[in-house]
């Protein structure tokens, strides 16, 4: 299979007139279940695991026990953005 054809088949783009390409439309974002607030104990476990394991999300997941790696990464992202804010 030639290189151009292979790229065309693997691409999610659609052909437009004149050889232009349009990106494939994404599915709309839907929340599958209600978000659960992290408890104080879960956050303490998160901080302990972060000190012990760094950004090893799977190890942090094992340490906490009740959150997925995706939930932990999301929590970490929010936590780091709050920590990096300058104090008033």
N, C-alpha and C positions, 0 to 999 in steps of 0.2 A: 504494500500500500504506500502510495507516495506521501511525502511529508505534508503537503497542503491539504490533501483529502483527510488524512489522519487528524490534523488540527481542526478541520471543519466538523468532523464527526464527534470529537471530544468536546467541542465548544458548546456552551449553553447559549451562545449568541444566535440571533436570527438575521438572515440576509435581508437587506433593504436595497431598493433600486440604486444603481450606480456603484455597487460593491461596498456600500457602507454597512456597518454592523450595529445592531441594537442589542443591548444586554437583555437576557431572559428575565422576565418579570419574577420577582420573589413572591413567595407565599406570604400572606399577611401574618403579622406576629400575633399569636394568641397565647394567653396565659391558661395553662391546663388546670392548675389548681390555685387556690388562694395562697398568697405568700404568708409564711409563718415568721413571726418576729423571733429573733434570737434571744434566748433567755440569758440572764446574767451568768449562770453557770456554764452555758455553752460558749459564751464569749470568753470566759476565763480559760476554759479548755483550749479554745482557739489560740489565745495569747501564749499559753504554755507550749502548745505544739509548734507555734510559729518560732518560738525561741529555740526549741529542740531540733526542729526539722527544716527550718528555713521555708522555702516555697515548695516543698515536696507535698503537693496537695493530697496525694493518696495516703501518705503517712499521717498527715493531719486528719484526714477522714477517719482513719483507723483510731486515732487518739480521741477524737470527739465521739465517734460511734453512731451519731444519729443524723448527720448531714452528709450530703453527697459532695464529691470533689467540685462539681459545678457550683453548688450552693456556697462552698467554702471560698472558691475563687471570687465569686460575686461579693461575698462579705469582706474578703480581703481588699478588693478594689475600693469599696466604700470606706473601709477602715483606713487604708493608706491615703486616700484623698482627704479625709478628715484630719489625720495626723500631720499632713504636710501643710495645712493651712496655718498662716501666721497667727500668733496669739494677739488679741486686741489689748 
